[in-house]
Amino acid sequence: MADRTLKLSDARGGETHDVEIRGDGSVHVGGRAYRVEDHGSGSLRVSGNQRTTTAWVALTNGVRWVFIDGRAYALTEPSSSKRRGGGLDGSLMAPMPATVRRVLVSTGDQVKAGDTLIILEAMKMELPVRTAVAGTVQAIHCREGELVQPAVTLIEVV
């Protein structure tokens, strides 16, 4: 396989990284090398930086969504990647079509960056969604059992 470079952008349109997929099977992100193995059913085992974790991948409307460590990223070809707008700096969105299993916060709650605010289920797997910012939960736009779509704000944190 020839070397290939893709763009990895967080679902809120913030940080973006070049992802180099090399012919030797290694993947390089932000100057760090990782080994990625396909484990079937949309799951990948990612090893590197002295740890191993599982990533989930889904294809929706031509965008590969990568869900890892409670954060959602869009993996796109460089020519099609663009900053994703929408929402407030602290808004949480579903990375792919999913069902809301649990909402772990209420309006007015104080949260820290990294706190899990909602649990989604997609492809028979529970996906914790964490906030990237500290603040106050201003609004909740979903309820347990509801089917939600990508790029729709579920929870606003300000």
N, C-alpha and C positions, 0 to 999 in steps of 0.2 A: 504494500500500500504506500502511495506517495504521501509526503508531508502535506498537511492541510491546516489552515488557520481559521478558526471560527470566533465569534464574539459571544461572551457570556455576560448578560446584563441582569441585575436584580430586578424583580418584578415591579418594584416601585420606580424604576427608571434611574436609580442612583448609580452605584459603582458598576463599571464595565471592565472586563478583562479579556485579553487575547488568550485563546485556548489553542495551543499547537498540538495537533495530533500527528505524531511522528511514525514513520514507517516501521520502527522497531516495536511499536505497540505502546510506547510511553505517551503520556499526556502531560504537557507543561502549561501551568497557569501561574502567572505572576512570578516567574523565575523558579518555581518549584516543580519537581518532577513527581508524577503520580503513575501508578499502574492501575488500569481500569479493566475489570473482567466482567463480562456479561453473565448474569445469573438467571436470565430468563424472566418472563412476565413483567418486563419493564424495570427490573432491578439491576443495579450495577454494584460491584464491590470496588471501592476506591481505597487504595493503599498508598501511603506516603506521609511524609512529615511526621513520622513516628506513630502513626495510628491508622486504623482501618475503619471504614464506615460504609454504610449502604446509601446509595442514591437511587431515586426513582425517576424514571423518564417517561413522559407521555408526549405524543404528537397531537397538537390541536391547531387547526387552521394553518398548517404549514410551519408552525413554530414548535421546536422541541423544548418542552418544559422540563427543567431539572430541579428536583426537590431534594435538598440535602441539609441535614442539621436544622430543620425547621425553617429554612428559607427557600424561596422559589426564585429560579433564574430562567431566563429565556436564552437558548443557545441557537444562534442564527448565523447565516452566512454574512460576512462583513458588509456586502453591498446592501443587504436588507435590514441590518441592525440600525436602530435609531432609538433615541431616548424615548422611553415610554412615559408619557405624561399622565395626568389624571390623579386625582386624589390629593390629600394633604401629605406632608412629609412623613407622617406617622400612620398613614392608612394601610390596612392589611387587605390583600386581595387573594382570591383562590388562584393557584398556579394552573389549574385545569378544572374541568367540570368535576364537581365533588358534592358530597352530601355533608351537611353540618351535623356532626355527632354531638359535640359539646361546646357550649360557649362558657368559658371559664372566668369571665369578668362581667361587671355591670357598669352602666353609665356612672361616671364619677370616680371610679376606682383609679388609684395611683398605680402605675406600672413602671418597671425598670426595663432597660434595653435587654433583650434576651428572654423576657418572660413569655411563656406560652399563653396565648389569649384564646385560642380556638383550636378544636380538633376537627379535622375534616376526614372523610373517608372517600378514597378513590381507588379503583382497581382492587377492591377488597383489602386495602391497607389503611391504617390510621395514620394521618399526617398532621403532626403538631405544627401550628403556625405561630411563630414568635415575632414579637415586635422588635424593630431595629432601633427604636428610640424610647427614651424615658418620657413620661408625661401622664396626662389624665385621659381616661377613656371618655371621649366626647359623645360618641354615638355608636350604636350597634345596629347594623342594617341587615341582620339575618336572624334566624331562629333555628333551634335544633330540629333536625329532620328535613330542613329545606335543601333543595338542590340549588347550588350556586354555580355561576359561570366565571371563567377567568376574566380578569381585568375589571371586575365589579367590586367596588369598595365594600368590605364586610364590617370592618371596625375602624373608627377614626380615633387616633391618639394625638393629642396636641400638648 
